[in-house]
Amino acid sequence: MVLNKGGTLVVFLATIPIIQILVVLVIAGVVLWLVESYIPMAAPFKVVIRVVVILLLCLWLLSLFGLLGTGINV
């Protein structure tokens, strides 16, 4: 996010097209479904995997839309 000459706040989206974002989300969902369906494991491990994948996708989307910083500034 930056201020332009008029003083209004401008949000820059990454150069990734919306179709590519949707493809990544669909692939991640299919892979998560395959892991949960076809790999035998205890239910708590499946919950942990599901939470980690969803958390990583949320963080990726937040950083992609500029709502999350790129890292710690030293």
Residue, then its C-alpha position, 0 to 999 in steps of 0.5 A: m500500500v502506498l499513497n499516490k500524489g493526491g494523498t489517496l491510499v492505493v493497494f497494489l495487488a501482486t501480478i498473479p492473475i486471478i485464474q492462477i490463484l484459483v488454480v493454486l487453491v483448487i490444486a491445494g484442495v484436491v491434494l488435501w482431499l487426496v491425503e485425507s482420503y487415501i492415506p490412513m492416519a489417526a484423526p488428530f493428525k488429519v486435523v493438524i494437516r488440515v489446519v496447517v494447510i489452511l493456515l499456510l494458504c491464508l497467509w499466502l493470500l494475505s501476503l499476496f494482497g498486501l495485507l501481511g508484511t513481507g517479513i521483519n524489518v530490522 
